[in-house]
Amino acid sequence: MKVYCDAPRVPEALQPLLDLAYNFWWTRVPEAVQLFESMCPPLWRQVQGNAVRFLRLMGDETLSRHEGDPAFLHRMQGVHNRFTADVGDGECCIQRGVLEMPVELHPLAAYFSAEFGLHESLPIYSGGLGILAGDHVKATSDLQIPFVGMGLLYRQGYFRQRLNLEGWQYELYEDLPFHDLALREVLNEDETPLLVTIHLPDRDVKARVWLAMVGRSALFLLDSYVLDNWREDRLITNRLYDSDRKIRLLQEILLGVGGVRVLEALNITPRRFHMNEGHSAFLVLERAAQLIRQKDITFEEARELTRSSNVFTTHTPVAAGHEIFEREIMEPMFRPQLERLKLTADEFFALGHRDGNSSSSAFEMTALAIHFSDRINGVSRLHGEVARKQWAFMWPDRPVSDVPIGHVTNGIDLPTWIGPAMRDLFARHLAPDWENRLLDEELWNRVDSIPDSALWEALEKQRIRLVTSARRRCAEQLRGRNVDTQLLNALLTEPHEKSLTIGFARRFATYKRATLIFRDVDRLARLFADRDRPIQIIYAGKAHPADEGGKRLIQDIVRLAEKPPFRGRVLFIENYDIGIARELVQGADVWLNTPRPPKEASGTSGMKACPNGALTLSTRDGWWVEGATQSNGWTIGDGRFEGRSEEELDAFEAESLMSLLENEVIPLFFDRDARGLPVRWLARVRESIRTITPFFNTARMVREYAETYYTR
C-alpha cells in the first residue's frame, strides 16, 4: 500500500523522531512523551502534545542543538528501539513523500465506528463510544491481533466548548490542520490519491482515505473534502454528529458503504466486520450487494452468506442513542442501491424496521444491524440483560432468556490512562513488566504488599498535579469571562492540595445526573463549610449542541460554583478532551458516577480512575454492577429502579449519596494514624486496584471479542 506523508523536515540524525510522531504508539509510552517534551517544554505545551506539529514548528537552532547532543541521541535511539520491538520494522523510516506501507490483507476483524478517541491531538471523538473505540484499537496492537479500524476524518472534529458570562455552553468549530496530524493519505499504485465513490441518483460523492497507525494496527479514515464533489458534499465529513439529518445520513452511508469499498480497493478481506453501534450498519447492505454482483445470487442468499461474519455491538438502552432516519430522506438517496440489492423499495425499508414491516416511515439503524448480524452483544452484564428485554420482540418465538444478545463488558487501555506516579509505583512493587501482565491476578494481589507511605505518596502526587492544573485552567477561563475577582482569588490563593477531591467527567447527558449531589444544597453546603475536612469537586464534560437539558446542568454547576461555600471548591473545566480526562482520572480521590439506572450501558471513566487509586462512588448501573464489592468503593441506592418514578428514584439516590458522603466517605478519608496516613482508606484503595484492574481492561475485553465473536 502506498501513502503520502507530509512530514516535517528534520535533520537525518533525528529521523527516528518522525517514526515516533507518525504512530500513536508514543502517546502511551512515558519515555516517548518525555523525549519530545524535553526538546522544548514551552512549545510542547503550546501544541498540546501534538508531536507532528511540534516538530514542524521547532526552529532549526533547536533541532541542530539536539542533533549534536549525544545524550539526547542515545535516549532517542533507546525509545526507537522499543518502538520497533513493539510494532515491527514496517513503521520505520518515515520521511516526506510517497512511502510503501505494509498492510494486513487478512485481518481477524475490521472495526467500524463513527468516532475514535486516540489522543487529544486528533479530536474526532465526542465521548465514551469514541474513547472505547480508540482503546480497542490500541489493545489489538498489544495483543498482535490482525485488525483494521474504519472511521471518518472530520475536518472540524467535535466542537470546542466555551461558556458565556451566564455559564451557558456555546460551541466553536475550527478546521483541523490535517498536515499537522499524524496521518498519511492513501494512494493508488500509480501514486494518485485513492478515492472511493458513493453513487447517488443525481451525482457521485467521492472520498479520500487517510491512514492513522496505532502501534501495529491501521485505522482508515474517509474524508469527503474532494474538489470534484459538490460544495455541500465536501461538508459531509465536516463535523462529528452533524445535526442536519441529510448530512448525518450521508455520513453513515459514507462510513458503512464507503468503508467496505476502501477494504475492497486495498484487497483487504477481514474475517469479521464489527459494527461499533448502528452508525455503520449500512456496511451490511454493501457487503450483500458485492456478493450479489460477484455470485449472481438473490438478496436473501447474500444476506445469509454475509450474516455469519457480521458482529454488532449496541452501546445504549436510551432510545435517543439509536439512530433513526425518515423514509422521505432515505428513499431518494438509496434508489440506485435497490437494483444492486434486487429489492423493491418496500422490501428495502422493511430491513430497517423492528418487525420487518415496510409500512413504517422510520428506518432504524440498530434494527438493520440486528437483522444482519450473527453475533450481537451489549457492553456489560446488566446491559446484556436490558438489551435482551429491549429487543426481545425481534425474536417473538423465544423467551427473553434465549434472545441471542450476549455481553462483553467494556474495559480500558491501562497504559493510556495510568498516571506517572502510579505507573512507577507498580513497576517498583508489582513487577517491572506489569503492563504486559494485566490479566495476571497473582500480580495484582501484590498491591497488598505496597507500603502505606509509598501508596499515599503516589496518590498525593497525582492529586496535586490535578489540582494545580485544574485551578490554572479554571483561572484562565474566568479571566476570559471577566468574572468576580473573589472567585478568581478563591481559585488562586486558598490551598486545596490536601482536600478530598471528587471527580466527575463525562458527556453531560441528563440521565447521567451531574447535579444529583446538589439536590439538597443546604446539606451539601455544610460539608463544604467544614474547614477541618475540606472537600472539592472537579467537573468536566460537554453537552451535545442540541441538548438544552445537558447545557442547563452545566450552567447550574457554574452558577453554584460562584457562591460560598462552594466558591473555589466546585470547579468546571471547559473543553473536556482526552488530556483533561487523563488528569482527572489520575488525580481524583473519589470518582462520582450517578447515572439513572438502568440507562448506563457500561461507562468506563470509573475503570480509568480505579487503577489510579480513586475509589468509586456510583449508582448500581453499568459496569459497577460487576465491579462492586463490599470494600472497594461505595454503591449509591439499592439498585431497584422498577416500580419507581424518576422523581422517586432521584430523591432516594440523592439521599443515599449524601448519607454515604457524611457517614463513610469523608470520615474515612480524614481518619489518620499517628503518621498522618489514612490507613483504612488505603486498604480500600488496594482492594479497588486488586479487584477491578485485572478484569476491566481492554486486554481482557479484546481477547474476549477475538475468542468469542471474531473466531467462532
C-alpha positions, 0 to 999 in steps of 0.5 A, a space after each residue: 500500500 502506498 501513502 503520502 506523508 507530509 512530514 516535517 523536515 528534520 535533520 537525518 540524525 533525528 529521523 527516528 523522531 518522525 517514526 515516533 510522531 507518525 504512530 500513536 504508539 508514543 502517546 502511551 509510552 512515558 519515555 516517548 512523551 518525555 523525549 519530545 517534551 524535553 526538546 522544548 517544554 514551552 512549545 510542547 505545551 503550546 501544541 498540546 502534545 501534538 508531536 507532528 506539529 511540534 516538530 514542524 514548528 521547532 526552529 532549526 537552532 533547536 533541532 541542530 542543538 539536539 542533533 549534536 547532543 549525544 545524550 539526547 541521541 542515545 535516549 532517542 535511539 533507546 525509545 526507537 528501539 522499543 518502538 520497533 520491538 513493539 510494532 515491527 520494522 514496517 513503521 520505520 523510516 518515515 520521511 516526506 513523500 510517497 512511502 510503501 506501507 505494509 498492510 494486513 490483507 487478512 485481518 481477524 476483524 475490521 472495526 467500524 465506528 463513527 468516532 475514535 478517541 486516540 489522543 487529544 491531538 486528533 479530536 474526532 471523538 465526542 465521548 465514551 463510544 469514541 474513547 472505547 473505540 480508540 482503546 480497542 484499537 490500541 489493545 489489538 496492537 498489544 495483543 498482535 491481533 490482525 485488525 483494521 479500524 474504519 472511521 471518518 476524518 472530520 475536518 472540524 472534529 467535535 466542537 470546542 466548548 466555551 461558556 458565556 458570562 451566564 455559564 451557558 455552553 456555546 460551541 466553536 468549530 475550527 478546521 483541523 490542520 490535517 498536515 499537522 496530524 499524524 496521518 498519511 493519505 492513501 494512494 493508488 499504485 500509480 501514486 494518485 490519491 485513492 478515492 472511493 465513490 458513493 453513487 447517488 441518483 443525481 451525482 457521485 460523492 467521492 472520498 479520500 482515505 487517510 491512514 492513522 497507525 496505532 502501534 501495529 494496527 491501521 485505522 482508515 479514515 474517509 474524508 469527503 473534502 474532494 474538489 470534484 464533489 459538490 460544495 455541500 458534499 465536501 461538508 459531509 465529513 465536516 463535523 462529528 454528529 452533524 445535526 442536519 439529518 441529510 448530512 448525518 445520513 450521508 455520513 453513515 452511508 459514507 462510513 458503512 458503504 464507503 468503508 467496505 469499498 476502501 477494504 475492497 480497493 486495498 484487497 483487504 478481506 477481514 474475517 469479521 466486520 464489527 459494527 461499533 453501534 448502528 452508525 455503520 450498519 449500512 456496511 451490511 447492505 454493501 457487503 450483500 450487494 458485492 456478493 450479489 454482483 460477484 455470485 449472481 445470487 438473490 438478496 436473501 442468499 447474500 444476506 445469509 452468506 454475509 450474516 455469519 461474519 457480521 458482529 454488532 455491538 449496541 452501546 445504549 438502552 436510551 432510545 435517543 442513542 439509536 439512530 433513526 432516519 425518515 423514509 422521505 430522506 432515505 428513499 431518494 438517496 438509496 434508489 440506485 442501491 435497490 437494483 444492486 440489492 434486487 429489492 423493491 423499495 418496500 422490501 428495502 425499508 422493511 430491513 430497517 424496521 423492528 418487525 420487518 414491516 415496510 409500512 413504517 416511515 422510520 428506518 432504524 439503524 440498530 434494527 438493520 444491524 440486528 437483522 444482519 448480524 450473527 453475533 450481537 452483544 451489549 457492553 456489560 452484564 446488566 446491559 446484556 440483560 436490558 438489551 435482551 428485554 429491549 429487543 426481545 420482540 425481534 425474536 417473538 418465538 423465544 423467551 427473553 432468556 434465549 434472545 441471542 444478545 450476549 455481553 462483553 463488558 467494556 474495559 480500558 487501555 491501562 497504559 493510556 490512562 495510568 498516571 506517572 506516579 502510579 505507573 512507577 509505583 507498580 513497576 517498583 512493587 508489582 513487577 517491572 513488566 506489569 503492563 504486559 501482565 494485566 490479566 495476571 491476578 497473582 500480580 495484582 494481589 501484590 498491591 497488598 504488599 505496597 507500603 502505606 507511605 509509598 501508596 499515599 505518596 503516589 496518590 498525593 502526587 497525582 492529586 496535586 498535579 490535578 489540582 494545580 492544573 485544574 485551578 490554572 485552567 479554571 483561572 484562565 477561563 474566568 479571566 476570559 469571562 471577566 468574572 468576580 475577582 473573589 472567585 478568581 482569588 478563591 481559585 488562586 490563593 486558598 490551598 486545596 492540595 490536601 482536600 478530598 477531591 471528587 471527580 466527575 467527567 463525562 458527556 453531560 447527558 441528563 440521565 447521567 445526573 451531574 447535579 444529583 449531589 446538589 439536590 439538597 444544597 443546604 446539606 451539601 453546603 455544610 460539608 463544604 463549610 467544614 474547614 477541618 475536612 475540606 472537600 472539592 469537586 472537579 467537573 468536566 464534560 460537554 453537552 451535545 449542541 442540541 441538548 438544552 437539558 445537558 447545557 442547563 446542568 452545566 450552567 447550574 454547576 457554574 452558577 453554584 460554583 460562584 457562591 460560598 461555600 462552594 466558591 473555589 471548591 466546585 470547579 468546571 473545566 471547559 473543553 473536556 478532551 482526552 488530556 483533561 480526562 487523563 488528569 482527572 482520572 489520575 488525580 481524583 480521590 473519589 470518582 462520582 458516577 450517578 447515572 439513572 439506572 438502568 440507562 448506563 450501558 457500561 461507562 468506563 471513566 470509573 475503570 480509568 480512575 480505579 487503577 489510579 487509586 480513586 475509589 468509586 462512588 456510583 449508582 448500581 448501573 453499568 459496569 459497577 454492577 460487576 465491579 462492586 464489592 463490599 470494600 472497594 468503593 461505595 454503591 449509591 441506592 439499592 439498585 431497584 429502579 422498577 416500580 419507581 418514578 424518576 422523581 422517586 428514584 432521584 430523591 432516594 439516590 440523592 439521599 443515599 449519596 449524601 448519607 454515604 458522603 457524611 457517614 463513610 466517605 469523608 470520615 474515612 478519608 480524614 481518619 489518620 494514624 499517628 503518621 498522618 496516613 489514612 490507613 483504612 482508606 488505603 486498604 480500600 484503595 488496594 482492594 479497588 486496584 486488586 479487584 477491578 484492574 485485572 478484569 476491566 481492561 481492554 486486554 481482557 475485553 479484546 481477547 474476549 471479542 477475538 475468542 468469542 465473536 471474531 473466531 467462532 
